[in-house]
Amino acid sequence: MSGRFVRASKYRHVYGQPTKKELCYENVHVTKNAWDSSLLKVNPLYMSVNWDASGGGAFAVIPLSERGKIPDQIPLFRGHTAAVLDTDWNPFDDSIIASASDDGKVGIWKVPENFSVHTAAGGTIKDVAPEAKLSGHSRKVGHVLFHPTASNVLASSSGDYTVKLWDIESGKPKTSLKHNDMVISMSFNYIGSLLATTSRDKKIRIWDPRTEKVVVEGPGHAGAKNQRVVWLGELDRLATTGFSRMSDRQVALWDATDIKKGPLGDFYMLDSSAGICMPYYDPGTKCLYLAGKGDGNIRYYEYDNDELFPLSEYKSAEPQRGIAFMPKRGVDVKDNEVVRAYKTVYDTLIEPIQFIVPRRAEMFQSDIYPDCPSSEPALTADEWFGGKDAAPKVISLEAVYDGTVPVAVASEIPVSKPVEKPVEKKTEPVAVKEETPVEKKAEPVAEKVETPVVEDKKDLDKVLATPKVDDMLAKASEAEDAPVPAVLAKEESSWEAESDAPVPEVAPSEAAPEATPEPVAAAEAAAEPAPPAAPKTSSGGSGLLSNKLEALHNHMAETKKTLEVYEARFTEVVLSNAQELAARDAKISVLEEEIEALKAIVLGKSEKEED
């Protein structure tokens, strides 16, 4: 997520505006069930809430117009024999809702006309029964999701490791997608031809739901906690939220045509909080919203060229456990509202949050309100299961702004375009040319230090005591007595600076023995500049050079030992962390197995009691 530079964006100043408490929904009873779902779902008319009810599972439906305090006793949607885990509204009929339950059933419900949570004085509270129950899963049903373009098509995921596609009108499953583990998140693409799923085996899969075949799959986030997936509108891109092996929260972008190659631009680290991030993507603004469970903040980013650019962050001291986002056709276009979220606060209050583009113009802003999906289906269930595809029918929000009835029109199936990457400036070769000579100079110095390694001090003195070396040191001492130019006098030290004066030639000595180390020592003596304040006697210069070489050799040896110690400590830390992570993963796996076993026992006992 690149955020180092200010980039031009019409959504850069989007801000979240909370609602006054008296206009929120108070006295709600959100379920205490720990199943990973969003707990809320919303459409332009109603909001569904997984309710904390006794005597089997139930959920509540609250008309959005009835704000304020909810009565203690309200009509609930009852019919499941176990807790309701998830709900989803039909995008083509705002009064139809599906529910998933721990009893292994999928419920189809219809909100009665003129439904209200308030009952007249002296009236009786009448619960709502389901229109139909879909049976086919052998374990609990965790999630339900309606198809984005075809009417009466519903997807449901279950603890039996399958995702079933239903025709709710006939009440029968048409296809079944078999996984290796429990599915924890799923999302249709823009036209509903593909379905993305994530499961507890840490894999991301793209399915053709009509042929029951996996189109592509690959590893997702490495952490043990749940990961969620959302399709990025018309693009062939996915966004996922999850955790790393070190339990850091992450978000990632994926190419839906090739999951195996890994995330686009690697995983983006968010923070180290423990709550699962619930993602929502708004295709109209190309913005991704992330709301973490247990967090009070909501982050939002703008997608562009396979990158996520942070826009801002809605901050609140009140944490959320569930959240729902309004479909685009239900936002307030006169307030320049682009997204509206409904978050739970302490499981007793639901607070609407408006995300607004700050503008003063009092006219319809067509640049921030492109056409959005309508409430009319583009296909029937039989057409879609028969292999036909179509893009959603869309409406213009300008009609909503003017107060007229919007007309749904057909749209074209989007064609994925290659991502345009910005042209990079060719600055790297310049940096390489500057660094290359530095490295070439450093290498021979290292070789000169390490090559004449003499273990015995007497051997070093013997080499330096030759007449050739004494003659060179004497001439170097004489050169130091000469007046120093003003330019050279400003140098830091004679040890680091090289003399500009030509080096006098040294006449070969006939009496010098032809020992092997002599040329090496002589070459080094010629290459090294004369140390400051060296005595004129050959014996003193030889001793000083010997001391410097010995000190340099000792320093290199100590540095080598220090590096070896650091390397050993680093290896120990890496091995220790790897062992701890492996042990933690093993414990988590054992606990998950025990939890599933206990749930199976409890479910078996409840079934026996019912019989």
C-alpha positions in Angstrom: 0.0 0.0 0.0 1.8 3.0 -1.3 1.2 6.1 0.7 4.4 8.1 0.6 3.3 10.7 -1.9 0.1 12.7 -2.1 -1.8 11.4 -5.2 -4.8 13.0 -6.9 -8.0 11.3 -6.0 -11.6 12.6 -5.7 -12.1 10.2 -2.7 -9.0 11.4 -0.8 -11.0 13.4 1.6 -13.9 11.0 2.2 -14.8 11.0 5.9 -17.0 8.9 8.1 -19.9 10.6 9.9 -21.5 8.8 12.9 -25.2 9.1 13.7 -26.6 10.8 16.8 -27.5 8.3 19.5 -31.2 9.1 19.3 -31.2 8.2 15.6 -29.5 4.9 16.2 -31.2 1.5 16.9 -31.0 0.9 20.7 -31.9 -2.0 22.9 -31.0 -4.7 20.3 -29.9 -8.2 21.5 -27.2 -9.4 19.2 -26.4 -13.1 19.4 -23.5 -14.2 21.6 -22.7 -17.0 19.2 -19.0 -17.0 18.3 -19.4 -18.1 14.7 -17.5 -15.9 12.3 -20.1 -14.0 10.3 -21.1 -10.3 9.9 -24.1 -10.6 12.3 -26.0 -8.0 10.3 -27.3 -7.6 6.7 -29.1 -4.6 5.3 -31.0 -3.4 2.2 -32.8 -0.1 1.5 -35.9 -1.1 3.6 -34.8 -3.5 6.3 -32.0 -4.7 8.5 -31.6 -8.3 9.8 -29.8 -9.0 13.1 -28.8 -12.4 14.4 -30.8 -12.3 17.6 -29.9 -13.6 21.1 -33.1 -15.7 21.6 -33.9 -18.8 23.6 -35.9 -21.8 22.5 -34.1 -22.4 19.2 -32.6 -20.0 16.7 -34.1 -16.7 15.6 -33.2 -13.4 13.9 -34.9 -10.0 13.9 -35.8 -7.8 11.1 -35.9 -4.1 11.8 -37.4 -1.5 9.4 -34.8 1.2 8.8 -37.4 3.9 9.3 -38.0 2.8 12.9 -35.0 4.4 14.7 -34.6 4.9 18.4 -35.2 2.4 21.1 -36.5 -1.1 20.1 -39.2 -2.6 22.4 -38.1 -5.3 24.8 -40.4 -7.8 23.1 -40.5 -7.8 19.3 -41.8 -10.2 16.6 -38.9 -12.5 15.6 -38.3 -14.7 12.6 -38.4 -18.2 14.2 -38.3 -21.6 12.7 -34.8 -23.0 13.2 -34.1 -25.4 16.0 -30.6 -24.1 16.6 -28.8 -20.7 16.5 -29.0 -18.6 13.3 -25.5 -18.1 12.0 -25.9 -15.9 8.9 -28.6 -14.1 6.8 -28.6 -12.5 3.3 -31.2 -10.4 1.5 -32.4 -11.2 -1.9 -31.0 -8.4 -4.2 -34.1 -8.5 -6.4 -36.8 -8.6 -3.7 -36.2 -6.5 -0.6 -38.8 -8.5 1.4 -37.1 -12.0 0.8 -34.3 -13.1 3.1 -32.4 -16.4 3.5 -31.0 -17.7 6.8 -28.3 -20.3 7.7 -28.5 -22.2 11.0 -26.6 -24.6 13.2 -29.5 -27.1 12.6 -28.2 -27.8 9.1 -31.2 -26.1 7.3 -31.5 -23.0 5.1 -34.6 -20.9 5.7 -36.4 -18.7 3.2 -38.5 -16.0 4.7 -40.8 -13.2 3.5 -41.2 -10.0 5.5 -45.0 -9.3 5.9 -46.4 -6.1 4.5 -46.4 -3.1 6.8 -44.1 -5.0 9.1 -43.1 -3.2 12.3 -41.2 -4.1 15.5 -43.7 -2.0 17.5 -47.0 -3.7 18.6 -50.2 -1.8 19.3 -51.2 -1.5 23.0 -52.9 -4.7 24.1 -51.9 -6.5 20.8 -50.2 -9.9 20.7 -46.7 -10.3 19.3 -46.7 -12.8 16.4 -43.5 -14.3 15.2 -42.9 -14.9 11.5 -42.6 -18.5 10.2 -40.4 -19.4 7.2 -41.8 -19.7 3.7 -39.6 -22.8 3.0 -36.8 -24.8 4.5 -34.0 -26.2 2.3 -32.6 -29.5 3.4 -29.5 -31.1 1.9 -26.6 -30.4 4.2 -25.6 -33.0 6.8 -23.9 -30.5 9.1 -24.4 -26.9 10.2 -24.9 -24.2 7.5 -22.5 -21.3 8.2 -23.1 -18.8 5.3 -25.6 -18.0 2.7 -25.2 -15.7 -0.4 -27.6 -14.7 -3.2 -26.5 -14.7 -6.8 -25.8 -11.1 -8.2 -27.6 -11.5 -11.5 -29.9 -14.5 -11.5 -33.2 -14.6 -9.5 -33.8 -17.3 -6.9 -30.3 -18.6 -7.0 -28.7 -19.1 -3.5 -25.3 -20.4 -2.4 -24.8 -22.0 1.1 -21.7 -23.3 2.8 -21.8 -26.0 5.4 -19.7 -27.9 7.9 -20.0 -30.9 5.7 -17.3 -29.2 3.5 -19.6 -28.4 0.6 -21.1 -25.3 -1.0 -24.5 -26.0 -2.6 -26.2 -23.9 -5.3 -30.0 -23.8 -4.8 -32.9 -22.9 -6.9 -35.0 -21.6 -4.0 -38.2 -21.7 -6.1 -38.0 -25.5 -6.5 -36.3 -26.0 -3.1 -33.6 -28.3 -4.5 -29.8 -28.1 -4.8 -28.6 -28.0 -8.3 -24.8 -28.3 -7.8 -22.5 -29.1 -4.9 -18.8 -27.9 -4.6 -16.8 -30.3 -2.4 -13.9 -28.8 -0.4 -11.3 -30.4 1.8 -12.3 -28.4 4.9 -15.0 -26.0 6.2 -15.7 -23.0 4.0 -15.5 -19.7 5.9 -16.0 -17.1 3.2 -17.3 -16.9 -0.4 -18.0 -14.2 -3.0 -19.4 -14.2 -6.6 -17.8 -12.3 -9.4 -19.6 -9.4 -11.1 -21.7 -11.5 -13.5 -21.9 -14.5 -11.1 -20.1 -16.9 -13.4 -17.4 -17.7 -10.8 -17.4 -18.2 -7.1 -14.4 -17.6 -4.9 -14.1 -19.5 -1.6 -11.7 -19.6 1.3 -11.6 -22.5 3.8 -9.8 -23.6 6.9 -7.2 -25.5 4.8 -5.8 -22.0 4.0 -6.6 -22.3 0.3 -8.2 -19.8 -2.0 -10.3 -21.5 -4.8 -12.1 -20.1 -7.8 -15.0 -22.4 -8.9 -17.2 -22.7 -11.9 -20.3 -23.4 -9.8 -22.3 -24.9 -12.7 -19.7 -27.5 -13.6 -18.6 -28.1 -10.0 -15.0 -27.8 -11.1 -12.1 -25.7 -9.6 -10.9 -23.2 -12.2 -7.8 -22.2 -10.1 -6.6 -22.5 -6.6 -3.6 -21.6 -4.5 -2.4 -21.0 -0.9 -3.8 -17.9 0.9 -2.7 -16.4 4.2 -0.5 -18.5 6.3 -2.1 -17.8 9.7 -4.3 -20.2 11.6 -7.3 -17.8 11.9 -10.0 -17.3 9.4 -9.5 -15.4 6.1 -12.2 -13.6 4.1 -12.5 -13.0 0.4 -14.3 -10.4 -1.7 -14.4 -9.9 -5.5 -13.3 -6.5 -6.8 -16.4 -5.7 -8.9 -15.9 -6.0 -12.6 -12.2 -6.8 -12.3 -10.6 -10.2 -12.3 -9.1 -9.4 -9.0 -9.7 -10.6 -5.4 -9.1 -9.0 -2.0 -8.5 -11.1 1.1 -8.0 -10.4 4.7 -6.2 -12.8 7.0 -3.3 -13.4 9.3 0.4 -14.2 9.0 2.2 -17.0 10.9 3.1 -14.4 13.5 -0.6 -13.4 13.9 -0.2 -10.1 12.1 -3.3 -8.9 10.3 -2.9 -8.8 6.5 -4.7 -7.7 3.4 -3.8 -8.9 -0.1 -4.8 -8.5 -3.7 -4.9 -11.6 -6.0 -5.1 -12.2 -9.7 -8.2 -14.4 -10.0 -6.7 -16.1 -13.1 -3.6 -17.3 -11.3 -3.8 -17.7 -7.5 -0.7 -19.9 -7.4 1.7 -17.0 -8.3 0.8 -15.4 -4.9 -0.5 -12.0 -4.0 0.0 -9.0 -6.2 2.6 -6.8 -4.5 3.0 -9.3 -1.6 0.9 -9.2 1.6 0.2 -5.8 3.2 0.6 -5.8 7.0 -2.1 -3.9 8.9 -1.4 -4.4 12.6 -1.1 -7.0 15.3 -4.7 -7.0 16.5 -6.5 -10.3 17.0 -9.9 -9.4 15.4 -10.8 -10.7 12.0 -11.1 -8.0 9.3 -14.5 -7.9 7.5 -13.9 -6.5 3.9 -16.4 -4.7 1.7 -15.6 -3.4 -1.8 -17.6 -0.6 -3.5 -17.2 -1.0 -7.2 -18.6 2.4 -8.0 -15.7 4.2 -6.2 -13.2 1.3 -6.3 -12.7 1.6 -2.6 -12.1 -1.2 -0.2 -13.4 -0.9 3.4 -11.9 -3.0 6.3 -13.7 -3.2 9.6 -11.9 -5.3 12.3 -13.9 -7.3 14.9 -13.1 -5.7 18.3 -11.9 -2.5 16.6 -13.5 0.9 16.7 -12.0 2.1 13.4 -12.8 1.4 9.8 -10.0 1.7 7.3 -10.6 2.4 3.6 -8.3 2.2 0.6 -8.6 3.1 -3.1 -7.7 0.4 -5.6 -5.7 1.5 -8.7 -3.3 -0.5 -10.9 -3.1 -3.5 -8.6 -2.3 -1.3 -5.6 -4.2 -0.2 -2.5 -3.7 3.4 -1.6 -4.8 4.4 1.9 -7.4 7.2 1.9 -8.3 7.7 5.6 -9.7 6.0 8.6 -12.9 6.3 10.6 -12.0 6.2 14.2 -14.2 5.5 17.2 -13.7 4.4 20.8 -16.7 2.0 20.5 -15.7 -1.4 19.1 -17.8 -3.4 16.6 -18.4 -7.1 16.4 -20.5 -7.1 13.3 -21.1 -4.7 10.3 -23.2 -4.4 7.2 -23.0 -2.2 4.2 -26.0 -0.7 2.3 -26.3 -1.5 -1.4 -25.4 1.5 -3.6 -29.0 2.1 -4.7 -29.9 2.9 -1.0 -27.4 5.6 -0.3 -28.3 9.3 0.1 -27.1 10.9 -3.1 -28.1 14.4 -2.0 -25.6 14.3 0.9 -22.9 13.0 -1.4 -22.9 9.8 0.6 -20.9 7.1 -1.3 -21.1 4.3 1.4 -23.2 3.6 4.5 -22.3 1.1 7.1 -24.2 -0.2 10.1 -22.1 -1.4 13.0 -22.9 -3.1 16.3 -21.8 -1.3 19.5 -21.5 -3.5 22.6 -24.1 -5.8 21.1 -26.9 -3.5 22.3 -26.9 -0.7 19.8 -26.6 -0.4 16.0 -25.0 2.8 14.7 -25.3 3.9 11.0 -22.1 5.6 9.6 -22.2 7.7 6.5 -19.0 8.0 4.3 -19.3 11.3 2.5 -17.4 13.1 -0.3 -17.1 16.7 0.9 -18.5 18.9 -1.9 -20.5 22.2 -1.9 -22.1 21.9 -5.3 -25.9 21.4 -4.9 -26.4 19.3 -8.0 -26.0 15.6 -8.9 -22.3 14.5 -8.9 -22.2 12.2 -11.8 -18.4 11.6 -11.4 -18.8 9.9 -8.0 -22.0 8.1 -8.8 -21.6 5.8 -11.8 -24.5 3.4 -12.8 -25.1 0.8 -10.1 -26.8 -2.6 -10.1 -30.6 -2.4 -10.0 -33.2 -4.5 -8.2 -34.2 -6.3 -11.4 -32.6 -9.7 -12.3 -30.9 -10.1 -15.6 -31.5 -13.9 -15.7 -33.8 -16.5 -14.3 -32.6 -19.4 -12.3 -33.2 -21.9 -15.2 -31.3 -19.6 -17.6 -28.3 -19.4 -15.4 -28.1 -23.1 -14.5 -28.5 -23.7 -18.2 -25.2 -21.9 -18.9 -26.2 -18.4 -19.8 -24.4 -15.4 -18.4 -25.4 -11.7 -18.2 -24.2 -8.6 -16.5 -26.4 -7.0 -13.9 -29.1 -4.5 -15.0 -28.1 -1.1 -13.9 -29.8 2.2 -13.0 -28.7 5.8 -13.0 -28.6 7.4 -9.5 -29.5 10.7 -11.1 -33.1 9.6 -11.3 -32.9 8.9 -7.5 -31.5 12.4 -7.0 -34.4 13.9 -9.0 -37.0 11.9 -7.1 -38.2 9.9 -10.2 -38.4 6.1 -10.5 -35.1 4.8 -12.0 -35.3 2.7 -15.1 -33.2 -0.5 -15.2 -31.2 -1.1 -18.4 -29.1 -4.0 -19.5 -25.3 -3.6 -19.3 -22.5 -5.4 -21.2 -20.4 -8.1 -19.7 -17.1 -6.4 -18.7 -13.9 -7.4 -20.5 -10.8 -7.5 -18.3 -8.1 -5.1 -19.4 -4.4 -5.4 -18.7 -3.2 -3.3 -15.8 -1.3 -0.2 -17.0 1.9 0.1 -15.0 3.6 3.5 -14.8 6.9 3.8 -16.7 9.8 3.7 -14.3 12.5 6.2 -14.5 15.9 4.8 -15.5 17.8 5.9 -12.4 19.1 2.5 -11.2 22.2 2.3 -13.7 23.5 5.6 -12.3 23.4 4.3 -8.8 25.2 1.2 -9.9 28.0 3.2 -11.6 28.6 5.2 -8.5 28.8 2.1 -6.2 30.9 -0.1 -8.6 34.3 1.7 -8.2 33.8 1.8 -4.4 33.5 -2.0 -4.3 36.5 -2.5 -6.6 38.7 -0.4 -4.3 37.5 -2.2 -1.2 38.3 -5.7 -2.5 42.1 -5.4 -3.0 42.4 -3.8 0.4 40.7 -6.8 2.0 43.0 -9.1 0.1 46.1 -7.2 1.2 45.1 -7.4 4.8 44.3 -11.1 4.7 47.1 -12.4 2.4 50.2 -11.7 4.5 48.9 -13.6 7.5 52.0 -14.4 9.6 51.3 -16.3 12.7 54.8 -15.8 14.3 55.9 -12.2 15.2 59.5 -13.1 14.6 58.9 -14.1 11.0 57.3 -10.7 10.3 60.2 -8.9 11.8 62.6 -10.9 9.7 60.8 -10.0 6.5 60.7 -6.3 7.4 64.4 -6.2 8.4 65.6 -6.6 4.8 67.8 -3.9 3.3 65.2 -3.2 0.6 62.5 -2.3 3.1 64.9 -0.3 5.3 66.0 1.8 2.3 62.3 2.5 1.4 61.4 3.5 4.9 64.5 5.9 5.1 63.4 7.6 1.9 59.9 7.9 3.2 61.2 9.6 6.3 63.2 12.1 4.3 60.1 12.9 2.2 58.2 13.8 5.4 60.8 16.5 6.3 60.0 18.4 3.1 57.5 21.4 3.4 53.9 20.3 2.9 51.7 22.2 0.4 48.7 24.1 1.8 46.2 21.9 -0.1 47.7 18.7 1.3 47.9 20.1 4.8 44.1 20.1 5.0 43.8 16.3 4.6 42.6 14.3 7.6 45.6 12.1 8.0 48.6 10.7 6.1 47.3 7.2 6.8 44.1 7.8 4.6 45.4 10.2 2.0 47.8 9.3 -0.8 50.8 11.4 -1.5 50.9 13.2 -4.9 54.7 13.2 -4.9 56.3 10.5 -7.2 57.7 7.6 -5.4 61.5 7.4 -5.9 62.8 4.2 -7.5 64.6 1.8 -5.3 67.8 0.3 -6.4 68.0 -3.5 -6.1 70.4 -4.7 -3.5 72.8 -7.5 -4.4 73.1 -8.8 -0.8 69.3 -9.1 -0.4 68.2 -12.7 0.0 65.6 -14.0 -2.5 63.0 -15.1 0.1 59.5 -15.7 -1.1 57.7 -13.2 1.2 60.0 -10.3 0.2 58.1 -9.1 -2.9 54.8 -9.2 -1.0 56.1 -7.3 1.9 57.9 -4.8 -0.3 54.8 -4.2 -2.4 52.7 -3.5 0.7 55.3 -1.2 2.1 55.3 0.8 -1.2 51.5 0.9 -1.3 51.1 2.1 2.3 51.8 5.8 2.8 54.4 6.8 5.3 53.0 7.1 8.9 53.2 10.5 10.5 56.2 11.4 12.8 58.2 8.3 11.7 61.8 8.3 12.9 64.6 8.5 10.4 66.3 5.3 11.5 65.4 2.2 9.5 64.9 0.1 12.6 62.3 2.6 14.1 60.2 2.7 10.8 60.3 -1.1 10.6 59.0 -1.5 14.1 56.2 1.1 13.6 55.0 -0.6 10.4 55.1 -4.0 12.1 53.0 -2.7 15.0 50.3 -1.3 12.6 50.1 -4.5 10.6 49.8 -6.5 13.7 47.1 -4.3 15.2 45.1 -4.4 11.9 45.4 -8.2 11.9 44.2 -8.5 15.5 41.2 -6.2 14.7 40.2 -8.3 11.8 40.4 -11.4 13.9 38.2 -9.9 16.6 35.7 -8.7 14.1 35.4 -12.2 12.6 34.8 -13.7 16.0 32.1 -11.2 16.8 30.3 -11.9 13.5 30.5 -15.7 14.2 28.9 -15.1 17.6 26.1 -13.0 16.2 25.4 -15.5 13.4 25.2 -18.3 16.0 22.7 -16.3 18.1 20.6 -15.4 15.1 20.4 -19.1 14.1 19.3 -20.0 17.6 16.6 -17.4 17.7 15.2 -18.5 14.3 15.1 -22.1 15.3 13.5 -21.3 18.6 10.8 -19.2 16.9 10.1 -21.9 14.3 9.7 -24.5 17.1 7.3 -22.3 19.0 5.2 -21.6 15.9 5.0 -25.3 15.1 4.0 -26.1 18.6 1.4 -23.3 18.6 -0.1 -24.6 15.3 -0.2 -28.1 16.6 -2.1 -27.0 19.8 -4.5 -24.9 17.7 -5.2 -28.0 15.5 -5.8 -30.2 18.5 -8.2 -27.6 20.1 -10.1 -27.2 16.8 -10.6 -31.0 16.6 -11.7 -31.1 20.2 -14.2 -28.3 19.6 -15.6 -30.1 16.6 -15.9 -33.3 18.5 -17.7 -31.5 21.4 -20.1 -29.8 18.9 -20.9 -33.2 17.3 -21.7 -34.7 20.8 -23.9 -31.7 21.8 -25.7 -31.9 18.4 -26.2 -35.6 18.8 -27.7 -35.2 22.3 -30.0 -32.4 21.1 -31.3 -34.5 18.3 -31.9 -37.4 20.6 -33.8 -35.2 23.0 -36.0 -33.9 20.2 -36.7 -37.5 19.1 
